[in-house]
């Protein structure tokens, strides 16, 4: 597969050239980029797939929601609907997308909206809100966000940075210099100063671009049914891991710190679980002779599951958050709150 991607390098050159010209046309003013007289924060990344945008968006919501009327705006990837739509806690992932639904269920009092045309979305939200957080919109140049937070997955940062289709980059690596803040995410807890220096030298941020490092903060498991039932995992536990996310490596590594008995039902990012998928999971679960066994899934995947589909399986959700390293969270939070206070 890797050799096949090398054969696609000529197409990557063409793609990278087109994206570079597009960005130049926006920077030069030939393409219109709309700015708004209110704080608009963009959370994004350069790569296809997950870099921790959802936990970062949730961190921003939690930081700002008590003193501001906050709204999040996403494209709503994978939804079957079109146009502008506000999510409710009873919405389906097929209506608004799994990540926006996750935001709404976690923060019921915050407005969560989806719209593929972000300018239109902000126009509809701006009258009743003080702050808008755009999730996964770094390449959406039609909106000129006031603060761009760009995320980089630590595990992929040192790899060759090729654009699609030979690589995983949505745009050339030079696009990082549009960011106002950079964050290297999913860092191992054992990261040292030498590792951070290597990341810094790879990113070469401008003097105006503060660089932060963060790791995944794994929180206690929650029963999918929403009750307070607690669970403990040890080496005698067999975990059936059900995922439809881009990068499962960090979660697998975390679970392995408790047990080596993991049966992974792995599907593509944003996969819509079918009856056949759940039946296979249920059959494997029933066939397992382990006295202690449970199913674990991610918060995002949980939005695409229903209780009726799960056939009485014991399913737990693994919540995650953001943990800033080097005690840098106050500095990061101050950058965000100072920006919002300008308005």
PAKOLLUM-510719 format. One line per 2 residues: number of its first residue (from 1); their letters; for each residue x, y, z of N, C-alpha, C. Coordinates in steps of 0.2 Angstrom, whole numbers. Example, Ala and Ser with C-alpha at 12.3 -4.5 7.8 and 13.67 -1.06 7.14 Angstrom:
2
1	as	66,-28,39,62,-22,39,66,-16,39 ~ 64,-11,35,68,-5,36,64,0,39
This chain:
343
1	xx	4,-6,0,0,0,0,4,6,0 ~ 10,6,4,14,12,4,17,13,-2
3	xx	19,8,-6,22,9,-13,17,12,-17 ~ 11,10,-17,6,13,-21,5,20,-20
5	xx	6,22,-14,5,29,-12,11,33,-15 ~ 17,30,-16,23,34,-19,21,35,-26
7	xx	18,30,-29,16,31,-36,11,37,-37 ~ 8,39,-32,3,45,-33,6,52,-31
9	xx	13,52,-31,17,58,-29,15,63,-35 ~ 15,61,-41,14,67,-46,7,70,-45
11	xx	2,66,-43,-4,69,-42,-4,74,-36 ~ 0,72,-31,1,76,-25,4,83,-27
13	xx	9,83,-31,12,89,-34,6,94,-37 ~ 2,91,-41,-3,95,-44,-8,97,-39
15	xx	-10,93,-34,-15,95,-29,-12,100,-24 ~ -5,99,-22,-2,104,-18,-2,111,-22
17	xx	0,111,-28,0,117,-32,-7,121,-32 ~ -12,117,-33,-19,120,-34,-21,123,-27
19	xx	-19,119,-21,-21,122,-15,-17,128,-13 ~ -10,128,-15,-6,134,-14,-9,140,-17
21	xx	-11,139,-24,-13,145,-27,-20,147,-24 ~ -24,143,-22,-30,145,-19,-29,149,-13
23	xx	-24,146,-8,-23,150,-2,-20,157,-4 ~ -16,157,-9,-13,164,-11,-18,169,-14
25	xx	-23,166,-17,-29,170,-20,-33,173,-14 ~ -34,169,-8,-37,172,-2,-33,177,1
27	xx	-26,175,2,-22,180,5,-21,187,2 ~ -21,186,-5,-21,192,-9,-27,196,-10
29	xx	-33,193,-8,-39,197,-8,-43,195,-14 ~ -41,191,-19,-44,190,-25,-50,185,-23
31	xx	-50,181,-18,-56,177,-16,-58,180,-9 ~ -64,181,-8,-67,185,-3,-67,180,4
33	xx	-64,183,9,-64,180,16,-67,185,20 ~ -73,182,23,-77,187,27,-75,187,35
35	xx	-74,193,37,-72,193,44,-79,196,48 ~ -79,194,54,-85,196,58,-83,200,64
37	xx	-88,205,66,-86,209,72,-88,206,78 ~ -85,200,79,-87,196,85,-81,191,86
39	xx	-80,188,92,-74,183,92,-76,176,88 ~ -72,174,83,-73,168,80,-67,164,81
41	xx	-67,158,84,-61,154,85,-62,148,81 ~ -56,147,77,-56,141,73,-51,136,76
43	xx	-54,129,76,-50,124,78,-49,119,72 ~ -43,118,70,-42,114,64,-35,110,64
45	xx	-34,107,59,-27,103,58,-26,103,50 ~ -20,101,49,-18,101,42,-19,94,39
47	xx	-19,89,43,-20,82,41,-27,80,40 ~ -28,75,36,-34,71,36,-35,67,42
49	xx	-40,67,45,-41,62,51,-40,66,58 ~ -40,62,63,-41,65,70,-34,68,72
51	xx	-34,74,75,-28,77,79,-30,79,86 ~ -36,77,88,-39,80,94,-43,86,94
53	xx	-46,87,88,-50,93,87,-56,93,92 ~ -60,88,93,-66,88,97,-64,89,104
55	xx	-59,86,107,-57,87,114,-55,95,115 ~ -52,97,110,-50,104,111,-56,109,110
57	xx	-60,107,106,-67,111,105,-70,111,112 ~ -71,105,115,-74,105,121,-71,108,127
59	xx	-64,109,127,-60,113,131,-62,120,131 ~ -63,122,125,-64,129,123,-72,131,126
61	xx	-76,126,124,-83,127,127,-83,128,134 ~ -80,123,138,-80,123,145,-77,130,148
63	xx	-72,132,144,-68,138,147,-73,144,146 ~ -77,145,141,-80,151,139,-87,151,140
65	xx	-91,145,141,-98,145,142,-101,149,148 ~ -97,149,153,-101,152,159,-101,160,158
67	xx	-97,163,155,-97,170,154,-99,173,148 ~ -101,168,143,-102,170,136,-108,166,133
69	xx	-111,168,128,-116,164,125,-112,161,119 ~ -111,155,120,-106,151,115,-110,147,110
71	xx	-108,147,104,-111,143,99,-105,139,96 ~ -106,133,94,-101,129,90,-104,129,83
73	xx	-100,129,78,-102,128,71,-97,123,67 ~ -100,118,65,-97,112,61,-100,111,55
75	xx	-96,108,50,-99,106,44,-104,100,45 ~ -103,96,50,-108,90,51,-106,85,47
77	xx	-100,82,47,-97,77,42,-102,71,43 ~ -104,68,37,-107,62,37,-115,62,38
79	xx	-117,68,39,-125,69,40,-128,68,33 ~ -135,67,34,-139,66,28,-143,72,26
81	xx	-142,77,30,-146,83,29,-142,89,26 ~ -145,94,24,-141,99,21,-143,106,24
83	xx	-139,111,23,-140,118,25,-139,119,33 ~ -142,124,35,-141,126,42,-146,122,47
85	xx	-143,119,52,-147,115,57,-144,116,64 ~ -148,117,69,-146,117,76,-148,110,79
87	xx	-143,107,82,-143,101,85,-147,101,92 ~ -151,96,94,-154,95,100,-151,89,103
89	xx	-152,87,110,-150,81,113,-153,75,110 ~ -159,76,107,-163,71,104,-161,70,96
91	xx	-157,74,94,-155,73,86,-151,67,85 ~ -151,64,79,-148,58,77,-141,61,74
93	xx	-136,56,74,-130,58,71,-131,59,63 ~ -136,55,60,-137,56,53,-140,63,51
95	xx	-142,66,56,-145,73,55,-140,78,56 ~ -135,78,61,-131,83,62,-123,81,62
97	xx	-122,75,62,-115,72,62,-114,70,69 ~ -109,65,70,-107,63,77,-104,67,82
99	xx	-99,71,79,-96,76,84,-100,81,86 ~ -104,85,82,-108,90,84,-113,87,90
101	xx	-116,81,88,-120,78,93,-117,77,100 ~ -111,75,99,-107,74,106,-106,80,109
103	xx	-105,86,106,-105,92,109,-111,94,113 ~ -117,93,109,-123,95,112,-125,91,118
105	xx	-124,85,118,-126,80,123,-121,82,129 ~ -115,84,128,-111,86,134,-112,93,137
107	xx	-114,97,132,-116,104,134,-123,106,132 ~ -128,104,135,-135,105,133,-137,112,132
109	xx	-134,116,136,-136,123,136,-132,128,131 ~ -127,124,127,-124,128,122,-127,126,115
111	xx	-127,132,111,-130,131,104,-124,127,100 ~ -127,121,97,-122,118,92,-126,118,85
113	xx	-122,120,80,-125,121,74,-121,118,69 ~ -124,116,63,-120,113,57,-122,117,51
115	xx	-118,118,47,-119,121,40,-113,121,36 ~ -113,118,30,-108,117,26,-105,124,24
117	xx	-109,129,23,-107,136,22,-106,140,28 ~ -100,140,31,-99,143,37,-101,150,38
119	xx	-100,154,32,-102,161,32,-110,162,34 ~ -114,158,30,-121,158,32,-122,156,39
121	xx	-119,151,41,-120,148,48,-118,154,53 ~ -113,157,52,-111,163,57,-116,168,57
123	xx	-119,170,51,-124,175,50,-130,174,54 ~ -132,167,54,-138,165,58,-137,165,65
125	xx	-130,164,67,-129,163,74,-127,170,78 ~ -124,175,74,-121,180,77,-125,185,81
127	xx	-132,185,80,-136,190,84,-137,188,91 ~ -137,181,92,-139,179,99,-133,176,102
129	xx	-127,176,100,-121,173,103,-116,178,103 ~ -111,177,108,-105,181,109,-99,178,106
131	xx	-99,172,106,-93,168,104,-95,162,99 ~ -91,162,94,-93,156,89,-86,152,89
133	xx	-87,145,90,-81,141,89,-82,137,83 ~ -78,137,78,-78,133,72,-74,127,73
135	xx	-77,121,72,-73,115,73,-71,113,66 ~ -65,111,65,-62,108,59,-64,113,53
137	xx	-61,119,53,-63,124,48,-56,128,46 ~ -50,125,47,-44,128,45,-44,129,38
139	xx	-46,125,34,-46,125,27,-52,129,24 ~ -56,131,28,-62,135,26,-61,142,26
141	xx	-57,144,20,-55,151,20,-60,156,19 ~ -66,154,17,-72,159,16,-73,163,22
143	xx	-71,161,28,-72,164,34,-65,166,37 ~ -64,172,39,-58,174,42,-59,174,49
145	xx	-57,169,52,-57,168,60,-52,173,63 ~ -54,175,69,-50,180,73,-45,176,76
147	xx	-46,170,78,-40,166,81,-40,159,79 ~ -35,157,75,-34,150,73,-30,146,77
149	xx	-33,141,80,-29,136,84,-28,130,79 ~ -21,128,78,-19,123,73,-16,117,77
151	xx	-19,111,76,-17,105,80,-12,101,76 ~ -8,97,79,-3,93,76,-3,86,80
153	xx	-4,81,77,-4,74,81,4,73,82 ~ 6,72,88,13,70,89,16,64,86
155	xx	12,59,85,14,53,82,15,54,75 ~ 12,59,71,13,60,64,17,65,62
157	xx	19,69,67,23,76,66,30,74,62 ~ 33,69,64,40,68,62,40,64,55
159	xx	34,62,53,33,58,47,34,63,41 ~ 35,61,35,35,65,29,29,68,28
161	xx	29,75,26,22,79,26,20,80,19 ~ 18,74,16,15,75,9,8,76,8
163	xx	6,80,4,-1,81,3,-5,75,-1 ~ -11,75,0,-15,70,-4,-14,70,-11
165	xx	-14,64,-14,-16,58,-12,-10,53,-9 ~ -4,55,-11,2,51,-8,2,52,-1
167	xx	1,57,2,1,58,9,-6,60,12 ~ -6,62,18,-12,63,22,-13,71,23
169	xx	-9,75,20,-10,82,22,-15,85,17 ~ -20,89,20,-25,93,16,-22,99,12
171	xx	-17,101,15,-13,107,11,-6,107,13 ~ -2,110,10,6,110,11,7,112,18
173	xx	13,109,21,15,110,28,16,118,29 ~ 17,122,24,18,129,25,12,132,27
175	xx	6,129,27,0,132,29,0,133,36 ~ 4,130,40,4,131,47,6,138,49
177	xx	9,142,45,10,149,47,4,154,47 ~ -1,151,45,-8,155,45,-10,155,53
179	xx	-8,150,56,-11,149,63,-9,155,68 ~ -13,156,73,-11,160,78,-8,157,84
181	xx	-10,150,85,-8,146,91,-7,139,88 ~ -2,136,90,0,129,88,0,124,94
183	xx	-3,118,93,-3,114,99,-1,107,96 ~ 4,104,99,5,97,98,1,93,102
185	xx	-3,88,100,-8,85,104,-5,77,104 ~ -9,74,109,-8,66,109,0,65,111
187	xx	3,69,115,10,68,117,10,62,122 ~ 15,58,122,16,53,127,17,56,134
189	xx	15,53,139,16,56,146,24,56,147 ~ 28,52,143,35,52,145,39,57,140
191	xx	35,61,137,39,66,132,44,70,136 ~ 50,71,134,55,75,137,57,81,133
193	xx	61,85,136,63,91,133,66,90,126 ~ 70,85,125,73,84,118,67,82,113
195	xx	62,78,115,57,77,110,53,83,109 ~ 52,88,114,48,94,112,53,99,108
197	xx	59,99,109,64,103,104,63,100,97 ~ 63,93,96,62,91,90,56,93,86
199	xx	50,93,90,44,95,87,45,103,86 ~ 48,107,90,48,114,89,52,115,82
201	xx	58,111,81,62,112,75,58,110,69 ~ 54,105,70,50,103,64,45,109,62
203	xx	42,112,67,36,116,66,39,123,64 ~ 45,125,67,48,132,67,43,137,67
205	xx	39,138,73,34,143,73,37,150,73 ~ 33,155,71,35,162,71,35,164,78
207	xx	38,170,79,38,173,86,31,174,89 ~ 27,175,84,20,177,86,15,171,87
209	xx	18,165,86,14,159,86,16,155,92 ~ 13,156,98,15,151,104,13,144,102
211	xx	18,140,105,17,133,104,16,129,111 ~ 11,125,111,9,121,117,10,114,115
213	xx	10,110,121,10,103,120,5,100,125 ~ 1,95,122,-4,92,126,-4,84,126
215	xx	-7,81,130,-8,74,130,-16,72,131 ~ -18,66,130,-25,64,131,-26,63,138
217	xx	-31,66,141,-33,65,148,-39,60,148 ~ -37,53,149,-42,48,149,-46,49,156
219	xx	-53,49,155,-57,50,161,-61,43,163 ~ -64,42,169,-67,36,170,-72,34,165
221	xx	-73,27,164,-78,25,160,-85,26,162 ~ -89,27,157,-96,29,158,-100,24,155
223	xx	-105,21,158,-110,16,155,-114,20,149 ~ -114,17,144,-118,20,138,-125,21,140
225	xx	-128,17,144,-135,18,146,-136,25,150 ~ -130,27,153,-131,34,156,-131,33,164
227	xx	-131,27,167,-132,26,174,-125,27,177 ~ -124,26,184,-118,27,187,-114,21,189
229	xx	-116,16,185,-113,9,186,-105,10,185 ~ -101,8,190,-94,8,189,-91,2,187
231	xx	-85,2,184,-82,-4,181,-74,-3,182 ~ -71,-9,184,-64,-9,185,-61,-14,180
233	xx	-56,-12,176,-53,-17,171,-46,-19,174 ~ -45,-26,174,-38,-28,176,-36,-34,171
235	xx	-31,-37,172,-28,-42,167,-33,-48,166 ~ -38,-49,170,-42,-54,169,-48,-52,165
237	xx	-48,-46,163,-54,-43,159,-53,-43,152 ~ -58,-46,148,-57,-45,141,-61,-39,138
239	xx	-58,-35,134,-61,-29,132,-63,-30,124 ~ -69,-29,123,-71,-29,116,-71,-21,114
241	xx	-66,-19,110,-66,-12,108,-69,-11,101 ~ -74,-6,101,-78,-5,95,-76,2,93
243	xx	-73,3,87,-71,10,85,-73,11,78 ~ -74,18,77,-75,20,70,-72,27,70
245	xx	-65,27,72,-61,34,72,-55,33,68 ~ -52,39,67,-46,39,62,-40,36,65
247	xx	-39,37,72,-32,34,75,-34,31,81 ~ -33,25,81,-35,21,87,-29,19,92
249	xx	-23,21,89,-17,19,93,-17,21,100 ~ -18,28,101,-18,30,108,-22,26,113
251	xx	-28,25,111,-33,22,115,-31,15,116 ~ -29,11,111,-26,4,112,-21,4,117
253	xx	-16,9,117,-10,9,121,-13,10,128 ~ -18,14,129,-21,16,136,-24,9,139
255	xx	-28,6,135,-31,0,137,-27,-5,139 ~ -21,-6,135,-16,-11,137,-12,-10,143
257	xx	-13,-4,146,-10,-3,153,-14,-7,158 ~ -20,-9,156,-25,-13,161,-25,-20,159
259	xx	-26,-22,153,-26,-28,151,-24,-29,144 ~ -21,-35,143,-18,-37,136,-24,-41,132
261	xx	-29,-42,135,-35,-46,131,-40,-41,128 ~ -38,-39,122,-42,-34,118,-44,-37,112
263	xx	-50,-37,110,-53,-39,104,-56,-33,100 ~ -52,-31,95,-54,-24,92,-58,-25,86
265	xx	-64,-22,86,-69,-22,80,-68,-15,77 ~ -64,-15,72,-61,-8,70,-65,-7,63
267	xx	-67,0,63,-70,2,56,-68,9,55 ~ -69,11,48,-66,18,46,-69,23,50
269	xx	-66,29,50,-68,35,53,-75,37,51 ~ -79,39,56,-86,41,55,-91,35,52
271	xx	-88,29,53,-92,23,51,-99,23,54 ~ -104,21,50,-111,21,52,-112,13,54
273	xx	-112,11,60,-113,4,62,-119,1,59 ~ -119,-5,56,-124,-8,54,-127,-14,58
275	xx	-132,-16,57,-135,-22,61,-130,-28,61 ~ -127,-29,55,-122,-34,54,-116,-33,58
277	xx	-114,-27,59,-108,-25,63,-109,-27,70 ~ -115,-25,73,-117,-26,80,-118,-33,81
279	xx	-121,-37,77,-123,-44,77,-116,-48,78 ~ -111,-46,74,-105,-49,75,-101,-48,81
281	xx	-102,-41,84,-99,-40,90,-103,-44,96 ~ -110,-44,95,-113,-48,100,-112,-55,100
283	xx	-111,-58,94,-109,-65,94,-102,-67,97 ~ -97,-62,95,-91,-63,98,-91,-62,106
285	xx	-95,-58,108,-95,-56,115,-98,-63,119 ~ -103,-65,116,-106,-71,119,-102,-77,119
287	xx	-98,-78,113,-93,-84,113,-87,-83,117 ~ -86,-77,120,-80,-77,124,-81,-80,131
289	xx	-77,-84,133,-78,-88,139,-75,-84,145 ~ -72,-78,144,-70,-74,150,-75,-73,155
291	xx	-74,-73,161,-78,-72,167,-80,-64,167 ~ -74,-60,165,-75,-53,165,-74,-50,158
293	xx	-79,-47,156,-79,-45,149,-84,-39,148 ~ -82,-34,144,-86,-28,143,-84,-25,136
295	xx	-88,-21,133,-87,-17,127,-85,-10,129 ~ -80,-8,125,-78,-1,126,-79,3,119
297	xx	-81,9,119,-82,13,113,-80,20,114 ~ -79,24,109,-77,31,111,-83,35,111
299	xx	-82,41,113,-88,46,114,-91,47,107 ~ -87,48,102,-89,50,95,-93,44,93
301	xx	-90,38,93,-94,32,91,-100,31,94 ~ -101,32,101,-107,31,105,-113,35,102
303	xx	-111,41,98,-117,45,95,-120,41,90 ~ -117,36,87,-119,32,81,-122,26,83
305	xx	-123,25,90,-126,18,92,-132,20,96 ~ -137,15,96,-143,15,99,-144,9,104
307	xx	-147,10,109,-148,5,114,-151,-1,111 ~ -156,0,106,-160,-6,103,-155,-10,99
309	xx	-150,-7,96,-145,-11,92,-140,-15,96 ~ -139,-13,102,-134,-17,106,-136,-23,109
311	xx	-142,-25,109,-144,-32,111,-142,-34,118 ~ -143,-29,122,-141,-30,129,-134,-31,131
313	xx	-129,-29,127,-122,-29,128,-120,-24,134 ~ -115,-26,137,-113,-21,143,-108,-16,139
315	xx	-110,-10,138,-106,-6,134,-104,0,138 ~ -98,2,138,-95,8,141,-92,13,136
317	xx	-92,19,138,-89,24,134,-83,27,137 ~ -78,28,133,-72,31,136,-71,38,135
319	xx	-73,43,139,-72,50,138,-65,52,138 ~ -63,57,135,-56,60,135,-57,67,135
321	xx	-51,70,137,-50,77,138,-43,79,136 ~ -42,86,137,-35,88,135,-31,90,141
323	xx	-25,88,142,-21,89,147,-15,93,144 ~ -14,99,146,-8,103,144,-2,101,148
325	xx	4,101,144,10,99,148,14,105,150 ~ 18,104,154,23,110,157,19,115,160
327	xx	13,113,163,9,117,167,7,124,163 ~ 5,122,157,4,128,152,-3,130,151
329	xx	-8,126,154,-15,128,153,-17,135,155 ~ -14,138,160,-16,145,162,-14,149,156
331	xx	-8,148,153,-6,153,148,-10,152,142 ~ -12,146,140,-16,144,134,-23,147,135
333	xx	-26,146,141,-33,149,143,-33,156,143 ~ -27,160,145,-27,167,145,-27,170,138
335	xx	-24,166,133,-24,168,126,-31,168,123 ~ -35,163,125,-42,163,123,-46,168,126
337	xx	-46,169,132,-50,173,136,-48,181,134 ~ -42,182,133,-40,189,132,-42,191,125
339	xx	-42,186,120,-45,187,113,-52,189,114 ~ -56,185,117,-63,186,118,-65,192,121
341	xx	-61,194,126,-62,200,130,-62,207,125 ~ -58,206,120,-57,212,115,-64,214,113
343	x	-69,210,113,-75,212,110,-80,214,115
